[in-house]
């Protein structure tokens, strides 16, 4: 069983401005990592580096180390087929292309769960279920 982690979950792991979300994110990531269930995509890794260096103003070398640590998990590559499927998903589900890329990567990983706060909690995409780990 695998679970796909969206960028926002990983960003909250280091967010000093949101301590409750930080603790929830850290606990979730630790649990999924220990169970061998965490999956990310190249898009998530790129977005993570951007958010850590631009929004949190983390030194680039520290952000790089965190991003590279995430590559211990399976990483779904963004390729032409994924982009094409994401465009279809964006049109069919009225999603942004970025959200559609995340959904398609999670489906390619055969994840049962997508952890994100960018979708509706409980939303389904085929057999994929979105869970917001920060929902009260």
DSSP file (Angstrom, degrees, kcal/mol; ACC not computed):
  #  RESIDUE AA STRUCTURE BP1 BP2  ACC     N-H-->O    O-->H-N    N-H-->O    O-->H-N    TCO  KAPPA ALPHA  PHI   PSI    X-CA   Y-CA   Z-CA
    1    1 A X              0   0    0      0, 0.0     2,-0.3     0, 0.0   110,-0.1   0.000 360.0 360.0 360.0 131.2    0.0    0.0    0.0
    2    2 A X        -     0   0    0    108,-0.5   110,-2.2   104,-0.1   111,-1.0  -0.878 360.0-156.5-123.4 157.1    1.4    3.4   -0.9
    3    3 A X  E     -ab  38 113A   0     34,-3.5    36,-1.8    -2,-0.3     2,-0.4  -0.998  14.9-137.8-133.5 129.8    0.5    7.0   -0.1
    4    4 A X  E     -ab  39 114A   0    109,-2.9   111,-2.9    -2,-0.4     2,-0.6  -0.729  13.2-148.0 -90.9 131.7    1.4   10.0   -2.2
    5    5 A X  E     - b   0 115A   0     34,-2.6    36,-0.3    -2,-0.4   111,-0.1  -0.885   9.5-146.1-102.4 121.2    2.6   13.1   -0.4
    6    6 A X    >>  -     0   0    0    109,-2.3     4,-1.2    -2,-0.6     3,-0.9  -0.420  30.1-104.1 -78.5 161.4    1.8   16.5   -1.9
    7    7 A X  H 3> S+     0   0    0      1,-0.2     4,-2.5     2,-0.2     5,-0.2   0.863 115.6  61.5 -55.1 -43.0    4.2   19.3   -1.6
    8    8 A X  H 3> S+     0   0    0      1,-0.2     4,-2.0     2,-0.2    -1,-0.2   0.845 100.9  53.7 -59.8 -34.6    2.2   21.2    1.0
    9    9 A X  H <> S+     0   0    0     -3,-0.9     4,-0.7   106,-0.3    -1,-0.2   0.929 111.8  44.8 -64.1 -44.4    2.5   18.3    3.5
   10   10 A X  H >< S+     0   0    0     -4,-1.2     3,-0.6    -3,-0.2     4,-0.3   0.867 110.3  54.5 -69.0 -36.4    6.3   18.3    3.1
   11   11 A X  H >< S+     0   0    0     -4,-2.5     3,-1.7     1,-0.2     4,-0.2   0.901 102.4  57.6 -63.9 -40.4    6.6   22.0    3.3
   12   12 A X  H >< S+     0   0    0     -4,-2.0     3,-1.1     1,-0.3    -1,-0.2   0.732  88.0  77.0 -64.6 -20.1    4.7   22.0    6.7
   13   13 A X  T << S+     0   0    0     -4,-0.7    -1,-0.3    -3,-0.6    -2,-0.2   0.744 108.8  28.7 -60.3 -21.7    7.4   19.7    8.1
   14   14 A X  T <  S+     0   0    0     -3,-1.7     2,-1.1    -4,-0.3    -1,-0.3   0.229  88.3 122.1-121.4  11.6    9.7   22.7    8.4
   15   15 A X    X   -     0   0    0     -3,-1.1     3,-1.3    -4,-0.2     7,-0.3  -0.658  33.5-178.8 -86.5 100.6    7.1   25.5    8.9
   16   16 A X  T 3  S+     0   0    0     -2,-1.1     3,-0.4     1,-0.2    -1,-0.2   0.723  80.1  64.9 -67.9 -20.9    7.9   27.3   12.2
   17   17 A X  T 3  S+     0   0    0      1,-0.3    -1,-0.2    -3,-0.1     2,-0.2   0.555 105.8  42.3 -80.2  -7.6    4.9   29.6   11.6
   18   18 A X    <>  +     0   0    0     -3,-1.3     4,-2.7    -6,-0.1    -1,-0.3  -0.587  66.7 169.4-136.5  72.3    2.4   26.7   11.8
   19   19 A X  H  > S+     0   0    0     -3,-0.4     4,-2.2     1,-0.2     5,-0.2   0.833  76.7  51.2 -60.5 -36.0    3.5   24.5   14.7
   20   20 A X  H  > S+     0   0    0      2,-0.2     4,-2.1     1,-0.2    -1,-0.2   0.937 114.6  43.1 -67.2 -44.5    0.4   22.4   14.8
   21   21 A X  H  > S+     0   0    0      1,-0.2     4,-3.0     2,-0.2     5,-0.2   0.879 111.2  56.9 -66.5 -37.0    0.5   21.6   11.1
   22   22 A X  H  X S+     0   0    0     -4,-2.7     4,-2.6    -7,-0.3    -2,-0.2   0.931 108.6  45.6 -59.6 -45.7    4.3   21.0   11.4
   23   23 A X  H  X S+     0   0    0     -4,-2.2     4,-2.3     2,-0.2    -1,-0.2   0.903 114.2  48.1 -66.7 -41.0    3.8   18.4   14.1
   24   24 A X  H  X S+     0   0    0     -4,-2.1     4,-2.4     2,-0.2    -2,-0.2   0.928 113.7  47.7 -63.2 -44.2    1.0   16.6   12.1
   25   25 A X  H  X S+     0   0    0     -4,-3.0     4,-2.8     1,-0.2     5,-0.2   0.928 112.3  48.9 -63.1 -45.4    3.0   16.7    8.9
   26   26 A X  H  X S+     0   0    0     -4,-2.6     4,-2.5    -5,-0.2     5,-0.2   0.911 111.8  48.7 -61.7 -43.1    6.1   15.3   10.7
   27   27 A X  H  X S+     0   0    0     -4,-2.3     4,-2.4     2,-0.2    -1,-0.2   0.921 113.6  46.9 -64.0 -43.5    4.2   12.5   12.3
   28   28 A X  H  X S+     0   0    0     -4,-2.4     4,-2.8     2,-0.2     5,-0.3   0.941 113.8  46.8 -63.5 -48.4    2.5   11.5    9.0
   29   29 A X  H  X S+     0   0    0     -4,-2.8     4,-2.6     1,-0.2     5,-0.2   0.910 113.1  49.5 -62.5 -42.7    5.8   11.6    7.0
   30   30 A X  H  X S+     0   0    0     -4,-2.5     4,-2.5    -5,-0.2    -1,-0.2   0.917 112.9  47.4 -62.3 -43.0    7.6    9.6    9.7
   31   31 A X  H  X S+     0   0    0     -4,-2.4     4,-1.7    -5,-0.2    -2,-0.2   0.940 115.5  43.4 -64.7 -47.8    4.8    7.0    9.8
   32   32 A X  H  X>S+     0   0    0     -4,-2.8     5,-2.9     1,-0.2     6,-0.9   0.885 115.0  49.8 -66.4 -38.7    4.6    6.6    6.1
   33   33 A X  H ><5S+     0   0    0     -4,-2.6     3,-1.1    -5,-0.3    -2,-0.2   0.931 110.6  48.9 -65.5 -45.8    8.4    6.6    5.7
   34   34 A X  H 3<5S+     0   0    0     -4,-2.5    -1,-0.2     1,-0.3    -2,-0.2   0.842 112.7  48.9 -63.0 -33.2    8.9    3.9    8.4
   35   35 A X  H 3<5S-     0   0    0     -4,-1.7    -1,-0.3    -5,-0.2    -2,-0.2   0.531 112.0-120.7 -83.5  -6.1    6.2    1.8    6.8
   36   36 A X  T <<5S+     0   0    0     -3,-1.1    -3,-0.2    -4,-0.5    -2,-0.1   0.802  82.2 115.3  71.1  28.9    7.7    2.1    3.3
   37   37 A X      < +     0   0    0     -5,-2.9   -34,-3.5    -6,-0.2    -4,-0.2   0.561  35.9 111.2-106.8 -12.4    4.5    3.7    2.0
   38   38 A X  E     +a    3   0A   0     -6,-0.9    36,-0.8   -36,-0.2     2,-0.3  -0.439  38.7 175.0 -73.5 136.0    5.6    7.3    1.1
   39   39 A X  E     +ac   4  74A   0    -36,-1.8   -34,-2.6    -2,-0.2     2,-0.2  -0.991   2.8 172.5-137.1 143.3    5.7    8.2   -2.6
   40   40 A X  E     - c   0  75A   0     34,-2.1    36,-2.6    -2,-0.3     2,-0.3  -0.797  21.2-127.9-135.5-179.5    6.5   11.6   -4.3
   41   41 A X  E  >  - c   0  76A   0     34,-0.3     4,-2.1   -36,-0.3    36,-0.2  -0.845  29.5-106.9-127.4 167.0    7.0   12.9   -7.8
   42   42 A X  H  > S+     0   0    0     34,-2.3     4,-2.3    -2,-0.3     5,-0.2   0.887 121.7  56.2 -60.1 -37.2    9.6   14.9   -9.5
   43   43 A X  H  > S+     0   0    0     33,-0.4     4,-2.8     1,-0.2     5,-0.2   0.929 106.0  49.7 -59.7 -45.1    7.1   17.8   -9.6
   44   44 A X  H  > S+     0   0    0      1,-0.2     4,-2.5     2,-0.2    -1,-0.2   0.905 110.1  50.9 -61.8 -41.6    6.7   17.6   -5.8
   45   45 A X  H  X S+     0   0    0     -4,-2.1     4,-2.2     2,-0.2    -1,-0.2   0.908 112.0  46.6 -63.3 -41.9   10.5   17.6   -5.3
   46   46 A X  H  X S+     0   0    0     -4,-2.3     4,-2.2     2,-0.2    -2,-0.2   0.934 114.0  47.2 -65.2 -46.5   10.9   20.7   -7.5
   47   47 A X  H  X S+     0   0    0     -4,-2.8     4,-2.8     1,-0.2     5,-0.2   0.878 109.9  54.9 -62.6 -37.5    8.0   22.5   -5.8
   48   48 A X  H  X S+     0   0    0     -4,-2.5     4,-2.7    -5,-0.2     5,-0.2   0.940 107.9  47.6 -62.6 -47.9    9.4   21.6   -2.4
   49   49 A X  H  X S+     0   0    0     -4,-2.2     4,-2.3     1,-0.2     5,-0.3   0.923 113.5  49.2 -59.1 -43.9   12.8   23.1   -3.2
   50   50 A X  H  X>S+     0   0    0     -4,-2.2     4,-2.9     1,-0.2     5,-0.6   0.941 113.2  45.6 -60.7 -48.9   11.1   26.3   -4.5
   51   51 A X  I  X>S+     0   0    0     -4,-2.8     5,-2.0     1,-0.2     4,-1.1   0.897 113.6  49.2 -64.9 -40.8    8.9   26.6   -1.4
   52   52 A X  I  <5S+     0   0    0     -4,-2.7     6,-3.1    -5,-0.2    -1,-0.2   0.913 120.2  35.3 -66.2 -41.7   11.7   26.0    1.0
   53   53 A X  I  <5S+     0   0    0     -4,-2.3    -2,-0.2     4,-0.2    -1,-0.2   0.846 129.2  31.2 -83.3 -33.8   14.1   28.5   -0.5
   54   54 A X  I  <5S+     0   0    0     -4,-2.9    -3,-0.2    -5,-0.3    -2,-0.1   0.912 129.9  28.2 -91.9 -47.9   11.6   31.2   -1.7
   55   55 A X  I  <<S+     0   0    0     -4,-1.1    -3,-0.2    -5,-0.6    -4,-0.1   0.897 134.0  30.3 -84.8 -41.5    8.8   31.1    0.9
   56   56 A X  S   <S-     0   0    0     -5,-2.0    -3,-0.2     2,-0.1    -4,-0.1   0.536  96.8-135.0 -94.6  -6.8   10.6   29.8    4.0
   57   57 A X        +     0   0    0     -6,-0.3    -4,-0.2     1,-0.2     2,-0.2   0.834  40.8 169.4  56.6  35.9   13.9   31.4    3.0
   58   58 A X        -     0   0    0     -6,-3.1    -1,-0.2    -7,-0.1    -2,-0.1  -0.535  46.2 -95.3 -73.3 142.2   15.8   28.3    3.9
   59   59 A X    >>  -     0   0    0     -2,-0.2     4,-2.3     1,-0.1     3,-0.7  -0.357  35.0-121.3 -56.9 137.9   19.4   28.2    2.7
   60   60 A X  H 3> S+     0   0    0      1,-0.3     4,-2.8     2,-0.2     5,-0.2   0.840 110.5  54.3 -53.8 -38.3   19.6   26.4   -0.6
   61   61 A X  H 3> S+     0   0    0      2,-0.2     4,-1.9     1,-0.2    -1,-0.3   0.888 109.9  47.1 -65.8 -37.2   22.0   23.8    0.6
   62   62 A X  H <> S+     0   0    0     -3,-0.7     4,-2.0     2,-0.2    -2,-0.2   0.912 113.2  48.4 -68.6 -42.4   19.7   22.9    3.5
   63   63 A X  H  X S+     0   0    0     -4,-2.3     4,-2.6     1,-0.2    -2,-0.2   0.906 109.8  53.2 -63.2 -41.3   16.7   22.7    1.1
   64   64 A X  H  X S+     0   0    0     -4,-2.8     4,-2.8    -5,-0.2     5,-0.2   0.914 107.0  51.7 -59.6 -43.4   18.7   20.6   -1.2
   65   65 A X  H  X S+     0   0    0     -4,-1.9     4,-1.8     1,-0.2    -1,-0.2   0.902 111.2  47.2 -61.9 -41.5   19.5   18.1    1.6
   66   66 A X  H  X S+     0   0    0     -4,-2.0     4,-1.3     2,-0.2    -2,-0.2   0.917 113.0  48.4 -66.4 -42.7   15.8   17.8    2.5
   67   67 A X  H >X S+     0   0    0     -4,-2.6     4,-0.6     1,-0.2     3,-0.5   0.937 111.9  48.9 -63.0 -46.0   14.8   17.3   -1.1
   68   68 A X  H >< S+     0   0    0     -4,-2.8     3,-1.0     1,-0.2    -1,-0.2   0.833 104.6  59.8 -65.1 -31.1   17.4   14.7   -1.7
   69   69 A X  H >< S+     0   0    0     -4,-1.8     3,-1.4     1,-0.2    -1,-0.2   0.856  99.2  58.5 -62.5 -33.5   16.3   12.9    1.5
   70   70 A X  H X< S+     0   0    0     -4,-1.3     3,-1.5    -3,-0.5    -1,-0.2   0.689  88.3  74.4 -69.4 -17.6   12.9   12.5    0.0
   71   71 A X  T << S+     0   0    0     -3,-1.0    -1,-0.3    -4,-0.6    -2,-0.2   0.503  74.5  80.2 -76.9  -0.8   14.4   10.6   -2.9
   72   72 A X  T <  S+     0   0    0     -3,-1.4    -1,-0.3    -4,-0.1    -2,-0.2   0.732  88.9  68.0 -70.0 -21.7   14.8    7.7   -0.6
   73   73 A X  S <  S-     0   0    0     -3,-1.5   -34,-0.2    -4,-0.2     2,-0.1  -0.486 111.5 -78.0 -87.8 164.1   11.1    7.1   -1.4
   74   74 A X  E     -c   39   0A   0    -36,-0.8   -34,-2.1    -2,-0.2     2,-0.5  -0.437  49.2-154.3 -59.6 137.1    9.9    6.0   -4.7
   75   75 A X  E     -c   40   0A   0    -36,-0.2     2,-0.6    -4,-0.1   -34,-0.3  -0.977   5.5-143.5-120.9 122.8    9.8    9.0   -7.1
   76   76 A X  E     -c   41   0A   0    -36,-2.6   -34,-2.3    -2,-0.5   -33,-0.4  -0.760  22.4-133.3 -87.0 121.0    7.4    9.2  -10.0
   77   77 A X        -     0   0    0     -2,-0.6     2,-0.8   -36,-0.2     5,-0.1  -0.450   9.4-126.0 -75.2 144.8    9.0   10.9  -13.0
   78   78 A X        +     0   0    0     -2,-0.1     2,-0.2     4,-0.1    -1,-0.1  -0.832  47.4 158.7 -88.5 110.4    7.1   13.5  -14.9
   79   79 A X     >  -     0   0    0     -2,-0.8     4,-2.5     1,-0.0     5,-0.2  -0.656  57.1 -86.2-125.1-177.8    7.3   12.3  -18.5
   80   80 A X  H  > S+     0   0    0      1,-0.2     4,-2.5    -2,-0.2     5,-0.2   0.883 125.6  51.2 -60.1 -40.9    5.3   13.0  -21.7
   81   81 A X  H  > S+     0   0    0      2,-0.2     4,-2.4     1,-0.2    -1,-0.2   0.903 110.5  48.8 -64.8 -40.4    2.7   10.3  -20.9
   82   82 A X  H  > S+     0   0    0      2,-0.2     4,-2.5     1,-0.2    -2,-0.2   0.913 111.0  50.3 -65.8 -41.8    2.1   11.7  -17.5
   83   83 A X  H  X S+     0   0    0     -4,-2.5     4,-2.4     2,-0.2    -2,-0.2   0.928 111.2  48.7 -61.6 -45.2    1.8   15.2  -18.9
   84   84 A X  H  X S+     0   0    0     -4,-2.5     4,-2.0     1,-0.2    -2,-0.2   0.920 112.9  46.7 -61.5 -44.3   -0.8   14.0  -21.5
   85   85 A X  H  X S+     0   0    0     -4,-2.4     4,-2.4     1,-0.2    -1,-0.2   0.877 111.4  52.8 -65.0 -36.9   -2.8   12.2  -18.9
   86   86 A X  H  X S+     0   0    0     -4,-2.5     4,-3.1     2,-0.2    -2,-0.2   0.880 106.4  52.3 -66.9 -37.6   -2.7   15.2  -16.6
   87   87 A X  H  X S+     0   0    0     -4,-2.4     4,-2.4     2,-0.2     5,-0.2   0.935 110.6  47.9 -62.8 -44.4   -4.0   17.4  -19.4
   88   88 A X  H  X S+     0   0    0     -4,-2.0     4,-3.0     1,-0.2    -2,-0.2   0.921 113.7  47.9 -59.3 -43.5   -6.9   15.0  -19.8
   89   89 A X  H  X S+     0   0    0     -4,-2.4     4,-2.8     2,-0.2     6,-0.3   0.898 110.0  52.3 -64.2 -41.7   -7.5   15.0  -16.1
   90   90 A X  H  X>S+     0   0    0     -4,-3.1     5,-1.0     2,-0.2     4,-0.8   0.911 115.6  40.8 -61.9 -42.6   -7.3   18.8  -15.9
   91   91 A X  H  <5S+     0   0    0     -4,-2.4    -2,-0.2    -5,-0.2     3,-0.2   0.944 119.7  43.6 -70.0 -48.3   -9.9   19.1  -18.6
   92   92 A X  H  <5S+     0   0    0     -4,-3.0    -2,-0.2    -5,-0.2    -3,-0.2   0.835 126.5  29.6 -69.3 -34.4  -12.1   16.3  -17.4
   93   93 A X  H  <5S-     0   0    0     -4,-2.8    -1,-0.2    -5,-0.2    -2,-0.2   0.393 103.4-120.6-107.0   1.2  -12.1   17.2  -13.7
   94   94 A X  T  <5 +     0   0    0     -4,-0.8     2,-0.3    -5,-0.2    -3,-0.2   0.937  61.9 148.4  55.3  50.8  -11.6   20.9  -14.1
   95   95 A X      < -     0   0    0     -5,-1.0    -1,-0.2    -6,-0.3     2,-0.1  -0.721  55.5 -99.5-106.1 159.0   -8.3   20.9  -12.1
   96   96 A X     >  -     0   0    0     -2,-0.3     4,-2.5     1,-0.1     5,-0.2  -0.437  38.1-113.4 -67.1 156.3   -5.3   23.1  -12.5
   97   97 A X  H  > S+     0   0    0      1,-0.2     4,-2.1     2,-0.2     5,-0.1   0.859 117.7  54.7 -62.0 -33.6   -2.6   21.4  -14.5
   98   98 A X  H  > S+     0   0    0      2,-0.2     4,-1.6     1,-0.2    -1,-0.2   0.915 110.4  44.1 -67.4 -43.5   -0.4   21.2  -11.4
   99   99 A X  H  > S+     0   0    0      1,-0.2     4,-2.4     2,-0.2    -2,-0.2   0.890 112.5  53.1 -67.3 -38.4   -3.0   19.5   -9.3
  100  100 A X  H  X S+     0   0    0     -4,-2.5     4,-2.7     1,-0.2    -2,-0.2   0.873 105.8  54.1 -64.6 -36.3   -3.8   17.1  -12.2
  101  101 A X  H  X S+     0   0    0     -4,-2.1     4,-2.3     2,-0.2    -1,-0.2   0.901 109.0  48.8 -62.7 -40.6   -0.1   16.2  -12.4
  102  102 A X  H  X S+     0   0    0     -4,-1.6     4,-2.5     2,-0.2    -2,-0.2   0.934 112.1  48.2 -64.4 -46.3   -0.1   15.3   -8.7
  103  103 A X  H  X S+     0   0    0     -4,-2.4     4,-2.5     1,-0.2    -2,-0.2   0.933 113.3  47.3 -60.5 -46.7   -3.2   13.2   -9.2
  104  104 A X  H  X S+     0   0    0     -4,-2.7     4,-2.6     1,-0.2    -1,-0.2   0.892 111.8  49.9 -64.3 -39.7   -1.8   11.4  -12.2
  105  105 A X  H  X S+     0   0    0     -4,-2.3     4,-1.9     2,-0.2    -1,-0.2   0.916 111.2  49.5 -64.7 -41.8    1.5   10.8  -10.5
  106  106 A X  H  <>S+     0   0    0     -4,-2.5     5,-2.4     1,-0.2     4,-0.3   0.905 112.5  47.6 -63.2 -41.1   -0.3    9.3   -7.4
  107  107 A X  H ><5S+     0   0    0     -4,-2.5     3,-1.4     1,-0.2    -2,-0.2   0.895 108.7  53.7 -67.4 -39.0   -2.4    7.1   -9.7
  108  108 A X  H 3<5S+     0   0    0     -4,-2.6    -1,-0.2     1,-0.3    -2,-0.2   0.866 107.4  51.9 -62.0 -35.0    0.8    6.0  -11.6
  109  109 A X  T 3<5S-     0   0    0     -4,-1.9    -1,-0.3    -5,-0.2    -2,-0.2   0.532 112.1-125.5 -75.7  -5.9    2.3    5.0   -8.2
  110  110 A X  T < 5 +     0   0    0     -3,-1.4  -108,-0.5    -4,-0.3    -3,-0.2   0.825  48.7 171.8  59.4  34.0   -0.9    3.0   -7.5
  111  111 A X      < -     0   0    0     -5,-2.4  -108,-0.2    -6,-0.2    -1,-0.2  -0.457  31.7-157.4 -70.7 144.2   -1.3    5.0   -4.3
  112  112 A X  S    S+     0   0    0   -110,-2.2    17,-2.4     1,-0.2     2,-0.4   0.721  78.5  41.2 -89.0 -25.9   -4.5    4.5   -2.4
  113  113 A X  E     -bd   3 129A   0   -111,-1.0  -109,-2.9    15,-0.2     2,-0.5  -0.968  59.2-162.5-129.9 138.9   -4.2    7.8   -0.6
  114  114 A X  E     -bd   4 130A   0     15,-2.5    17,-2.5    -2,-0.4     2,-0.7  -0.979  16.4-152.3-115.8 114.2   -3.1   11.3   -1.6
  115  115 A X  E     +bd   5 131A   0   -111,-2.9  -109,-2.3    -2,-0.5  -106,-0.3  -0.799  41.4 126.0 -90.3 117.5   -2.3   13.5    1.4
  116  116 A X        -     0   0    0     15,-1.9     3,-0.2    -2,-0.7    18,-0.1  -0.982  55.6-147.6-164.0 153.2   -2.9   17.1    0.5
  117  117 A X  S    S+     0   0    0     -2,-0.3    15,-0.1    15,-0.1     4,-0.1   0.312  89.9  80.3-104.9   6.4   -4.7   20.2    1.6
  118  118 A X  S    S+     0   0    0      2,-0.1     2,-0.2   -19,-0.0    -1,-0.1   0.436  91.2  49.5 -92.6   0.0   -5.2   21.4   -2.0
  119  119 A X  S    S-     0   0    0     -3,-0.2     2,-0.3     4,-0.0    -3,-0.1  -0.753 101.1 -79.2-126.3 173.8   -8.2   19.1   -2.7
  120  120 A X    >   -     0   0    0     -2,-0.2     3,-2.3     1,-0.1    10,-0.2  -0.629  53.4-106.5 -76.6 132.8  -11.4   18.4   -1.0
  121  121 A X  T 3  S+     0   0    0     -2,-0.3    10,-0.2     1,-0.3     3,-0.1  -0.383 107.2  17.6 -58.8 127.9  -11.0   16.0    1.9
  122  122 A X  T 3  S+     0   0    0      8,-3.2    -1,-0.3     1,-0.3     9,-0.1   0.390  88.3 149.8  88.8  -3.5  -12.5   12.6    0.8
  123  123 A X    <   -     0   0    0     -3,-2.3     7,-2.9     7,-0.2     2,-0.4  -0.341  34.1-145.5 -62.5 143.4  -12.4   13.5   -2.9
  124  124 A X  E     -E  129   0A   0      5,-0.2     2,-0.4    -3,-0.1     5,-0.2  -0.904  24.1-176.3-117.5 142.6  -11.9   10.5   -5.1
  125  125 A X  E >  S-E  128   0A   0      3,-2.5     3,-2.0    -2,-0.4     2,-0.3  -0.849  75.0 -60.4-129.3  92.8  -10.1   10.0   -8.4
  126  126 A X  T 3  S-     0   0    0     -2,-0.4    -1,-0.1     1,-0.3   -19,-0.0  -0.539 121.7 -15.1  63.7-124.1  -10.8    6.4   -9.3
  127  127 A X  T 3  S+     0   0    0     -2,-0.3     2,-0.4    -3,-0.1    -1,-0.3   0.438 117.3 102.2 -89.4   0.3   -9.4    4.3   -6.5
  128  128 A X  E <   - E   0 125A   0     -3,-2.0    -3,-2.5   -15,-0.1     2,-0.4  -0.722  55.5-162.9 -88.4 130.2   -7.4    7.3   -5.1
  129  129 A X  E     -dE 113 124A   0    -17,-2.4   -15,-2.5    -2,-0.4     2,-0.5  -0.949  11.4-138.4-115.8 132.9   -8.7    9.0   -2.1
  130  130 A X  E     -d  114   0A   0     -7,-2.9    -8,-3.2    -2,-0.4     2,-0.4  -0.758  20.2-174.0 -89.7 130.0   -7.6   12.5   -1.0
  131  131 A X  E     -d  115   0A   0    -17,-2.5   -15,-1.9    -2,-0.5     2,-0.8  -0.993  18.6-146.5-124.2 131.7   -7.1   13.0    2.7
  132  132 A X    >   -     0   0    0     -2,-0.4     3,-1.5   -17,-0.2   -15,-0.1  -0.854   8.8-163.8 -93.5 107.7   -6.3   16.4    4.3
  133  133 A X  T 3  S+     0   0    0     -2,-0.8    -1,-0.1     1,-0.3   -16,-0.1   0.592  86.5  56.2 -71.0  -7.4   -4.0   15.5    7.3
  134  134 A X  T 3  S+     0   0    0    -18,-0.1    -1,-0.3  -110,-0.0     2,-0.2   0.378  76.1 121.6-103.1   2.3   -4.6   19.0    8.7
  135  135 A X    <         0   0    0     -3,-1.5   -18,-0.0     1,-0.1    -4,-0.0  -0.473 360.0 360.0 -69.4 133.0   -8.4   18.8    8.9
  136  136 A X              0   0    0     -2,-0.2    -1,-0.1     0, 0.0    -3,-0.0   0.478 360.0 360.0 -72.8 360.0   -9.7   19.2   12.4
